[in-house]
Amino acid sequence: MGVTTFLWAGWFVLSLIFGGRCEQPELVQNFVSKKYLGRWYEIYREKSVPFEQEDCATATYRELDGNFIEVNNIEYNIAESKWAAENPTKPADAQCSAFRSGHCQVKFVWVQPWSDYKILYTDYTTHSVVYGCDTFVGGMVKFDWLWALTRVPNAIGSAAHTALTNTVFAVINSKLEDFGDVNTRLRPT
């Protein structure tokens, strides 16, 4: 009984500190994955994304057989003026739900569980806002991510970047009630 109580108390404390529930935002309606394919440039990302280290990134989506999408992310280092090496093994796989518009999942390594990739907004031609949230060990650990993408690269501080910032932040604030202050959680890229 003491061990069970200890384990439940530990789970409860850890879930309060590191875990929780993922938000269930309204996603883009009538999502068409074929229109989403092609290259996207990152304009903002969650500051705490541990697997993205460089200043800028692109994501290129290509249709595969069986409702799969190839995801090829490449990062750019401004200080060294060079692109980071592409994924040395293979690009990631993604799939989008036929039942819930805008709800996709992505997997970068075959042993990895599918990761959440929810499209909050896209117009397919200028910008997209993507939210992902994954929980592990029964909600004891939670990771949530956010990316804002654009079809053309925009220099930070440019008129185009500022205009998209206002639009993207409005989408985030309207769709993710518990996300917090976008100015402190997001990094311009």
N, C-alpha and C positions, 0 to 999 in steps of 0.2 A: 504494500500500500504506500509506503514511504517513497519507494523508487518511482512509482507511477505518479504520485503527487509532485515529486521533484521534476520529472520529465514534462508534465503538463505545465508546471510553473515556468520552467525553462523555455518551453515553446511559446508560452504567452508573453514572457518578457522579451524574447528575441523578436517575436512578431510585432510587438509594439515599437521596438527600436529600429529594426531593419526591414520588417515585413509590412503586411497590410494587403488591402484589396486593390486591384487595378480599377481605374476608372473605366466606365463603359460609355464612351462618348458616341454621339451621333456621327455616323460615317457618311462619306460621299454617297449620294444616291445614284443608281443606275451606272455603276462603275463599269467601264469597258477596258479590259486589260490591254487589248491590242492598241488602243489609243495612247496608253501609258508607256509603251515600249520606246526604246531609244535612250539617248543620253540626257541625264539630269545633272546639274551642278548644285552642290551644297551651298546654301546661303547662311544657314544657322544649324547648330547641333547642340544637343545637351552637353554641358561642360563635363559631365562625369562619364562620358563614353570612354571606356578604357581601351577599346580596340581601334580607336582612331587617334593618331598622334600628330599628324601633319596639319598644315594650315588650311588646306583646301582639299576637297574630294569630289569625285564624280561617281555617279552610279549609272551603269549602262544596262538596260534590260532588253533581253532578246527572247523571243518566243521559242519554246521547245515543244516536242511532242508530248501528248498526254496531259495537257493543261499545266505543264511546268513552264517556268520562266527562268532563264539564266540571269544571274545578278553578278556583274563584274564591277567591283568598287576599286578605284585607284585614287591614291592620295598624292598631293603635290606639296613640296616643301619650298616656300617662297625664299627663305634665306639662302638655300643652296641652289635655287632655280632648277629643280629637277623633280621629275615624277618618281614616286616610290615604285619599287618593283611590283608588278601585278602579282596576284595570288599565285604562289609557286605551284600549287597543286591543281586546283580548278576553281572556276567561279562557283558561287553559291547557287542553290536551287531555291525557287520560290513557287508558291501556288496561291491562287486567289479563290475564295469560296464562290461557288455558284449559288449559294443560298443566302449569304449575307453580303450585300454590296459593300465593296471597299475593304473587306476583311481578308487579309492575306497573311501568309506566314513564310518565313525564310529560314534556311539551314545552310551554314557555311562549311560544316564538317559532317560527314555521315553519322558519326556517333553523337552529335549534338542533338538535343531535342529541338523541335520546330520552335522558332521564336516569332513573337507577335509582330505584325506589320500592318497597322490600321491606317488607311488613308482617310484623314479627316476632311480634306478638301483637295481638289485638283480641277483645273480647267484644261488640262492636258497640254496646253501650248505655252503657258507662262510660268506657273508655279504650282507647288504641291506641298501639303503639310502632312507629315506622317508621325504617328504615335505608336510606340510599342511598349508593352508591359508584360513581364513574365514573373511568375511567382514559383518558388521552389520550397520543398519540405513543408507542404501544407500551408503555404502563406507565410512561413517564418522568415523568408527572404524574398524581397521584391526588388526588381530592377525595372525602372521605366525610362524610356528614351524618347527623344523628339528630334525630328529633322525637318528643316524647311528646304525645299529644292526649287530650282529654277531651270528653265530650258537654256538660258544663256548666262555666261559668267558675268558677274557684276562686281566691280571693285567696291570694297567697304567704303562707305561715305559718299559714293556716287549718288546722283539723283535717282537712278533706277533702284539701287540698293535701299535707299531711304524710303522710297515709295513702296517697295515690296515688304520692307520691315513693318511698316504701318499695317499693311494688308494681312501679313502673316500673323502678327501679334493679335490682331482683332479676331482672326480665326481661332487661335489658341485660347484666348480669353473667353470666347463664346462657347467653345466645345469642351474645354478641360477646366472644370470649376475648381478642382483641387490642385492644379499644377503649380500654382504659386507665381512669384514674380518672374516674368519672362526675361526681364533685363538682367537678373542675377543668375538664372538657371541656364540661359542659352549663350553660346559663344558664336559671334559672327565669323564666318569662314569665307 
